[in-house]
C-alpha cells in the first residue's frame, strides 16, 4: 500500500524506540519486522537511550550531552514508534526514564504534538496490553499525538519472526502490515494538521 505524502519532501522519518535494552529482545525482532511491513514513503532509524543516566531535575540547569543528543534524535523524527515489552504490568523503567529526559527541562517537551504509535510483544497471552496502557497515559500527559487504533498486542511464540525479520504466521503478518499502514496514514494526517518545526 502506498501512502500519499502530503506537502512533505522525501520520506517520513520514523524514530523507533525499543522498550527493552536487551540485544536479544523479542521486541527488537518485532521492530525489525515492522520495518519490512511498512508501506512506501517511510524510513526508520532507532533512537537509542541506553546511555542516559537516571533523570534528576538537578540536571535541568546544565543538560548532559547524551540527553541533548537523545532529544535531538527525537526532534529529528517526523513520528515515533514505540515497540516495547511489559515489565510488572507497566512500561520498562529505562524507557520511562528516557521519556522523562525528553520532557525536560520544563517547557522543552520534545514529545509534544509528535505522532506516536505503540506496539509490543510478549510471551504472555495479554501481549503487553497493560504495559501499553501505562505508556499511553504518560504520552497523553506529554501531549504526544497517539494512534489509538488499531491496538497491537502481539503474543510472541518462538519462530514467529525469523532472523531476517520475516513474520512466519500469515495472519499475524497481515495484521502487522495493516497496523503499519494505519500508522503511516495517521502520521500523514497529523503532520498535515500540525507540521513539525
Secondary structure, DSSP 8 states (H G I E B T S, - for coil): -B----S-SS-EEEEEEES---TT-HHHHHHHHHHHHS-BTEEEEE---TT-----GGGGGS--HHHHHHHHHHHH-SEEEEE---BTTB--HHHHHHHHHHH-STT--TTTT-EEEEEEEESSTTTTHHHHHHHHHHHHHTT-EE--SS--EEE--TTSB-TTS-B-SHHHHHHHHHHHHHHHHHHHHHHHHS---
